[in-house]
Amino acid sequence: MAEMSDEEFKAVQKKFSRYHEILEWPLIIFFFIGIITAALNVTINGFTPILWFVLSFWFVLVIICMEVSMIRANLEHKK
């Protein structure tokens, strides 16, 4: 990773945290839709409850990857 100044690093860090906050909303929404559809035993437009959980799990994986990459960038910046 290329060397960044403190201002550039803070800008990247702010962008990552903004994306993190944006990705939390669909995660929560899809998870609760999955719970509700499972409790009511219904499908919405052909999406079964397991598909809603898989969608929410995908957002969890994306958030985890973003966090790991931010930790890596932070450690490289401290060197």
VENBEL-V31549 format. One record per residue. RES is the residue in one small letter. SS is DSSP state (@ for helix, = for strand, . for the rest). Layout:
RES;SS, RES;SS
//
This chain:
m;., a;., e;., m;., s;., d;@, e;@, e;@, f;@, k;@, a;@, v;@, q;@, k;@, k;@, f;@, s;@, r;@, y;@, h;@, e;@, i;@, l;@, e;@, w;@, p;@, l;@, i;@, i;@, f;@, f;@, f;@, i;@, g;@, i;@, i;@, t;@, a;@, a;@, l;@, n;., v;., t;., i;=, n;., g;., f;=, t;., p;@, i;@, l;@, w;@, f;@, v;@, l;@, s;@, f;@, w;@, f;@, v;@, l;@, v;@, i;@, i;@, c;@, m;@, e;@, v;@, s;@, m;@, i;@, r;@, a;@, n;@, l;@, e;@, h;@, k;@, k;.
//
